[in-house]
Amino acid sequence: MSALSPPFPLLSPSRLAPLLRLPSFVRLPGTPTASHTPGALLRAAALELSVLVAHLALYPTGLAAERPADEADTAGPSAPASPRLPLAPLPPVVLLHGFADNRSVFVLLRRALLRDADGTARRRTVVSLNYSPLTCDIRAAAELLGRHVEEVRRRTGADRVDVVGHSLGGLIARYHVQRLGGDAAVRTLVTLGTPHSGTRVARPADVHPIVRQMRPGSPVIEELGRPAPGCRTRFVAVRSDLDQIMVPTSTARLDHPDLRVENVLVTGIGHLALPVHPTVTSLVREALAAPAGQGADTRAYEAPGAPESAGGTVA
């Protein structure tokens, strides 16, 4: 049975897939953003609700810590039997969830990373790290991530890993890379809806110490703004124009003079949809397939069925 199967009819793939195909497309910075019609806003809200219901159903499956495997995870026995040209080994991928969440948020992204763009299985290590919702310090969580990265490197023999962080997970990973020397072990860091400049959402949530660390001007945000000369990690910061958790939405953009960053704007989806939307999963897969030395580029991505912008182009 699929993880999105009944008894929750709303979660069936046939119901969820049309929503996931609408209405998102990706723009590089500097291109004009189309205004949202009421229909597009309604579809985005419906998608957020569907993702929320699906995630609540899957949440218990991610409560337990992931069991380490002796070998790289694969997409299963469907790998082609015919010989293929040898491929350069792919770095292991570490997935890091957001605030009060767990590894279940990455069920679709994990599946996508275990396959090539054409759907064929690919041998690759993909692991998730759960940190406690009671964690009160981004710095402590970053140290935990560092130990986990070293364990993954030890088990796989890899020199470096890639990291994908959703929301708070991206901020934890960035702190590990910038402030704790993690750039020696992290090749590429992809952040999805991460408050790089701090978010002003839900002031009552300040009762939790780690939420206060995500506020603009907090000591952690100020630390991340300090110089980081020679940082070896490549960053890809994905943000959405309808992200209601990032206030303002531009806070998920990463701007730092010492960092090699590609900022990508996804239009028409919300915060919860970022780890599951096909456009974003394809973008993450492509970002992690890029050569280690590649910096920001000028590519654009278009999702099937995306509307044209006011200028008549999708970029």
Residue, then its C-alpha position, 0 to 999 in steps of 0.5 A: m500500500s502506498a504511503l498516501s493510500p486510503p483510509f484517507p481518501l484525500l491522500s490518494p495519489s490520484r487526488l494529490a497528483p493534480l494539485l502537485r502539478l499546479p501551479s508552480f514554476v521556478r524563476l531565477p532572481g531578477t525575473p518578474t513575478a506574475s501576480h496570483t489570480p484567486g484561482a492560483l491562490l486557492r489551488a496553493a491553499a488546497l495543496e498546502l491543506s492536502v500536504l498537511v493532512a498527508h503529513l499528519a498521517l505519515y508523521p508517526t512513521g518518522l518518529a523513530a530514528e532511522r536505522p543505519a544501513d551497511e550499504a547505500d540505499t537503493a530504489g529497490p530491485s527494479a534497477p535495470a539488468s542491462p549494463r550501464l556506463p559507469l557513473a561517478p559515485l554520488p555523495p551521500v545525502v543527509l536530509l534534515h527536517g524543520f521545527a517540530d517535524n521529523r524525517s517523514v516529511f522527506v518521503l517523496l524527496r527521498r524516493a526522487l533522490l534514489r532514481d535518475a530523472d528517467g525513473t531508473a533506479r540509482r545506487r545512492t546513500v540517502v539518510s535522514l537525521n531526526y532531532s528532538p522538538l525539545t532542542c533549544d539551541i541551533r548551535a547544539a543541533a548543528e553539532l549533532l548534525g556534524r556528528h551524524v555527517e561524520e558517521v555517514r562519511r565513516r560508513t560510506g567512505a565518502d570524502r564529502v556529503d550533500v545536505v538538504g534542509h527544510s525550514l529550520g533544518g536548513l538554518i541548522a545545516r548552514y550554521h554547521v557549515q559556516r560556524l563549525g567548519g562543516d564546509a570541509a565535509v559538506r559539498t552542497l547544501v540545499t535549503l528549502g524555505t529557510p529563514h536565512s535572515g530570520t522570520r517574524v511569523a507567529r510571535p507567540a511561538d517565541v516561548h520556544p528558545i529555538v524560535r527566538q533564534m530564528r528571529p531577525g537580529s537574533p545572536v544566531i542570525e547575526e553570527l551567520g552574517r559574519p565573514a566566512p572567507g574560504c567557505r567551500t560549500r556550495f549553497v542552493a537556497v529555494r524560496s516560495d512567494l507564497d510561503q506563509i512561514m517565511v515573513p517576509t518571504s524574501t528571508a528565505r533568500l541567502d545573501h552573503p558576500d563570502l558564500r557561493v549561492e544560487n537563489v531560486l524562487v518557486t512561485g505558487i506553492g507554500h511552505l509545506a509543499l516545498p519538500v514534496h512538490p515535483t518541481v522542487t524535488s527535480l530541482v534538488r536532484e539536479a542541484l545535487a548532480a552538479p559538479a562540486g565546483q559549479g557555482a551559481d548559474t543562469r538556468a531556469y526551470e519550468a513545471p509542466g502546465a505552469p502559467e506564463s508570466a506577465g511578460g509572456t515567458v516562464a523563466 
